[in-house]
Amino acid sequence: MSAPGPAKIPQHVAIIMDGNGRWAKQRGLPRLEGHRRGVETVRTVVDTARELGIRYLTLYAFSAENWKRPGDEVSGLMGLLDFFLKRELNNLIKEKVRLRTIGRIDALPANVQRELARVKEATKHFTEWNLVLALNYGAQTEAADAARAYAEAVQAGREDPAEATWEKFSRYFSTGDLPEPDLLIRTSGELRLSNFLMLQLAYAELIFTPTLWPDFGRTDLVAAVEEYGRRERRYGATTEQIKAGAS
Ligand code: FPP
């Protein structure tokens, strides 16, 4: 019999994977080596998330601002993504994990787009487990894209602006068919959201850990989920109301 896991499991965990560069620097290694180790952490975290029963895992793998990095680091990251997708295709099928993406993937190198399409197609029928990669993603761009799509729907008579609600508008976001994250984790001690899922995180619990992403392991994810379990989510209500609702 396996040991009992944390009592309350978030349905959707989003992670800002940070600290690969510092991890490498501390060891006198090139930054790309940190990213390479970061890919291994991704594998561990996907496994652990499934083991815990986390149905949606969203990873901030490349932000819309990451293009500003030195060219060799950007191409290195794209190479790692290509490697990861090729390596993980069979694992994701075996584990019944559906791969999805958010962000403007049409700006990624053609080979990466091809691999993404291949893995998404091969896993599209899975429903229980979802790995969402945020690639060339920025929340502000996403909001502008959603506003444009919504305006087009208004012009076409499919939406009535007088009836606008977040529930309706959020359907135009790239995350439109995903539940909103319950828990956000950021590694490496930085205390920022860095343009990641700004509106979708409205009610998420936030956990910032000093651990650098390549060092983040199974026990760190379990600890974060346990911490999540100790938090009281009130959604604007009072503790008493929450308790009365639960009884
Ligand atoms: C932040 O560390 C990390 C990134 C910008 C990229 C994250 C990418 C990976 C973990 C590997 C590729 C991902 C997949 C899914 C295959 P940083 O470079 O900003 O670290 P620093 O702040 O210490 O410099």
Residues whose N, C-alpha, C, O or C-beta is under 5 A from the ligand:
A	BS01	FPP	M17 D18 G19 N20 G21 R22 W23 H35 G38 V39 V42 Y60 A61 L80 L81 F84
